[in-house]
């Protein structure tokens, strides 16, 4: 799993989520691709990623509508072109998070 520049236009949520903090994810994945700390935005933090087998995915906070600390664990959605891609991404992200915890 790594940051990607692949086109993610049209990716969407297929039901896969992870619980992590922005701080943890930044250590593992680097700075978010997108960041907006406004409380009116649906997405505050987003990473554009690629799974180990080349699937482009997005990882993003969804509808928090509040300010939260980067160290706070929140639920993040995984978007992709298919359920199999987001399931693979979830497994890879959980593996990386478990290595750092």
Buried (B, 14 or more C-beta within 10 A) or exposed (E): BEEBEEEBEEBEBBEBBBEBBBEBBBEBBEEBBBEBEEEEBEBBBBBBBBBEEEBBBBBBBBEBEEEBEEEEEBEBBBBBBEEEBBBBBBBBBEEBBEEEE
